């Protein structure tokens, strides 16, 4: 297993490398081929990954004398294959940890692109390692390995629960699924609200954890007939 880098590599320098490695490359063609996203969906995801790298590089100085956890395993989903792993990896590196990125089996190529960008930016290969596996016994072995000190998961609640069943003492930082609602009030621009509702519900082929699944419409708005109806 890899070791935390706070002893050997200046953390400030590593944060800058992480930021620069992501920010210098805006190629989103791999995401389109790998995850089937349109350019309009893939490009903002690259921007989000860049924002994560910059945010953690600049805010980590506020961590003070905190002690790194050690080796952090990042387990991202396939529906946002660039931005979400970028956030987990950059956060863990900025806090002084070594990182293992286990990409979703469906989007290995996108995660590989991210790792190559970070390595090219100067992040040491022994500090950031790439371990693609299937979600089978190999993945379970990685999650439960004694050398892994913490796991960053973005996925379903059932997956988070499964990880805790595999390893009851696990240090798990999990972002899990939930119901997402959009409130449409009398103050809303109805045309814009409807457009945003449809985009949230069905953009990215409906495959995102923040997709709108419920519209809460104020009664006066719901019962108001459209202006074009006589």
C-alpha positions in Angstrom: 0.0 0.0 0.0 1.1 3.6 -0.6 2.0 5.8 2.3 0.8 9.3 3.2 3.0 12.0 1.6 3.2 14.6 4.3 6.7 13.5 5.3 8.3 13.3 1.9 6.6 15.8 -0.4 5.9 19.5 0.5 2.1 19.6 0.7 1.7 23.1 -0.7 3.7 22.1 -3.8 1.6 19.0 -4.2 -1.6 21.0 -4.0 -0.4 23.3 -6.7 0.6 20.4 -8.9 -2.8 18.9 -8.5 -4.5 22.1 -9.5 -2.2 22.8 -12.4 -2.4 19.2 -13.7 -6.2 19.4 -14.1 -6.5 23.0 -15.1 -4.2 22.7 -18.1 -6.4 20.2 -20.0 -10.0 20.8 -21.1 -10.3 17.8 -23.4 -13.7 16.2 -22.9 -13.7 13.9 -25.8 -12.9 10.9 -23.7 -15.9 11.6 -21.4 -18.2 11.7 -24.5 -16.8 8.4 -25.8 -16.6 6.8 -22.4 -19.8 7.9 -20.7 -21.9 8.9 -23.8 -22.2 12.5 -22.7 -22.9 15.3 -25.1 -20.4 18.1 -25.4 -22.8 20.4 -23.5 -22.8 17.9 -20.6 -19.1 17.0 -20.6 -17.6 20.4 -20.8 -19.1 21.7 -17.6 -18.0 18.6 -15.8 -14.4 19.3 -16.8 -14.9 22.9 -15.4 -16.2 21.4 -12.2 -13.1 19.1 -11.9 -10.9 22.2 -12.4 -12.9 24.1 -9.7 -12.4 21.2 -7.3 -8.6 21.2 -7.9 -8.3 24.9 -7.4 -10.6 25.0 -4.4 -8.7 22.3 -2.4 -5.4 23.7 -3.5 -6.3 27.2 -2.0 -8.4 26.1 1.0 -6.2 23.4 2.3 -3.9 25.9 4.0 -6.7 26.3 6.5 -6.4 22.7 7.6 -3.8 23.7 10.2 -1.8 20.9 11.8 -4.3 18.2 11.0 -2.9 14.7 10.7 -3.5 12.8 7.4 -5.5 9.7 7.6 -3.0 7.7 5.6 -4.1 6.0 2.4 -7.5 7.0 1.1 -9.4 4.9 -1.5 -11.6 7.0 -3.8 -14.6 5.1 -5.3 -16.5 7.3 -7.7 -19.6 6.6 -9.8 -19.9 6.3 -13.6 -22.4 9.0 -14.2 -20.0 11.9 -13.4 -16.7 10.1 -14.2 -14.4 13.2 -14.2 -15.7 15.7 -11.8 -16.5 13.4 -8.8 -13.2 11.5 -8.8 -11.4 14.8 -9.3 -13.0 16.1 -6.2 -12.3 13.1 -4.0 -8.7 12.7 -5.2 -7.8 16.4 -4.9 -9.4 16.7 -1.5 -7.5 13.6 -0.2 -4.2 14.8 -1.7 -4.6 18.3 -0.3 -5.1 16.9 3.2 -1.8 15.1 2.9 -3.0 11.6 2.2 -1.9 9.0 -0.4 -4.7 8.1 -2.7 -5.8 5.0 -4.6 -8.4 5.8 -7.3 -10.7 2.8 -8.1 -12.8 4.0 -11.1 -16.2 2.8 -11.9 -15.8 -0.2 -14.3 -18.0 1.6 -16.9 -15.8 4.7 -17.2 -12.2 3.6 -16.7 -10.9 5.6 -19.6 -12.1 8.9 -18.1 -10.5 8.2 -14.7 -7.3 7.2 -16.5 -7.2 10.5 -18.3 -7.6 12.4 -14.9 -4.8 10.4 -13.3 -2.5 11.0 -16.2 -3.2 14.7 -16.0 -2.3 14.8 -12.3 0.8 12.8 -12.9 1.8 15.1 -15.7 1.3 18.0 -13.4 3.8 16.6 -11.0 1.8 14.5 -8.5 4.1 11.5 -7.7 2.9 8.1 -9.0 3.6 6.5 -5.6 1.3 9.1 -3.9 -1.6 8.7 -6.4 -2.2 5.2 -7.8 -4.7 3.9 -10.2 -6.3 0.5 -9.6 -9.2 -0.4 -11.9 -11.2 -3.4 -10.8 -14.6 -4.9 -11.3 -17.2 -4.5 -8.6 -16.6 -8.1 -7.4 -14.4 -9.8 -4.9 -11.4 -7.8 -6.2 -13.2 -4.6 -5.4 -14.3 -5.9 -2.0 -10.7 -6.9 -1.2 -9.5 -3.4 -2.0 -12.2 -1.7 0.2 -11.5 -4.0 3.1 -7.7 -4.1 2.9 -6.0 -3.2 6.1 -3.8 -0.8 4.3 -6.7 1.4 3.4 -7.4 4.0 6.1 -10.5 5.6 4.7 -12.9 5.4 1.7 -14.5 8.2 -0.2 -17.6 6.9 -1.9 -20.1 8.5 -4.2 -22.9 6.1 -4.9 -26.1 4.5 -3.6 -27.0 4.2 0.0 -27.1 0.4 -0.4 -23.4 0.5 -1.5 -22.4 2.5 1.5 -24.3 0.1 3.7 -22.6 -2.8 2.0 -19.2 -1.3 2.7 -20.0 -1.0 6.4 -21.2 -4.6 6.4 -18.0 -5.7 4.9 -15.9 -3.7 7.3 -17.7 -2.4 10.4 -14.8 -0.2 11.5 -14.5 1.5 8.1 -13.9 5.2 8.0 -16.3 6.0 5.2 -17.0 9.4 3.7 -20.1 8.8 1.6 -22.3 10.9 -0.6 -25.3 8.8 -1.3 -28.5 9.0 -3.3 -31.7 10.7 -2.3 -34.9 12.4 -3.6 -34.5 15.8 -5.2 -37.3 18.3 -5.5 -37.7 21.6 -7.3 -40.1 24.1 -5.8 -42.0 26.3 -8.3 -43.6 29.2 -6.6 -45.6 32.2 -7.8 -42.4 34.2 -8.0 -40.9 31.9 -10.7 -40.6 32.6 -14.3 -42.7 29.6 -15.4 -41.1 29.1 -18.8 -37.6 29.0 -17.2 -38.8 26.8 -14.3 -40.3 24.2 -16.7 -37.1 24.2 -18.8 -34.9 23.7 -15.8 -37.2 21.0 -14.4 -37.0 19.0 -17.6 -33.3 19.5 -17.9 -32.7 18.4 -14.3 -34.9 15.4 -14.6 -33.8 14.1 -18.0 -30.4 15.7 -18.7 -27.5 13.2 -18.7 -30.1 10.6 -19.7 -31.6 11.0 -16.3 -28.5 9.3 -14.7 -27.3 11.7 -12.1 -27.8 11.8 -8.3 -29.1 15.3 -8.4 -31.8 14.7 -11.0 -35.1 16.2 -10.1 -37.6 13.5 -9.2 -40.3 15.6 -7.8 -41.9 19.0 -8.7 -43.5 20.9 -5.8 -45.8 23.5 -7.5 -47.7 26.1 -5.5 -51.4 25.6 -6.0 -52.0 29.0 -7.5 -49.4 28.3 -10.1 -50.6 24.8 -10.8 -54.2 25.8 -11.2 -53.5 29.0 -13.2 -54.5 28.3 -16.9 -51.8 29.1 -19.5 -52.2 32.6 -20.9 -52.6 31.2 -24.5 -55.7 29.3 -23.5 -59.0 31.2 -24.3 
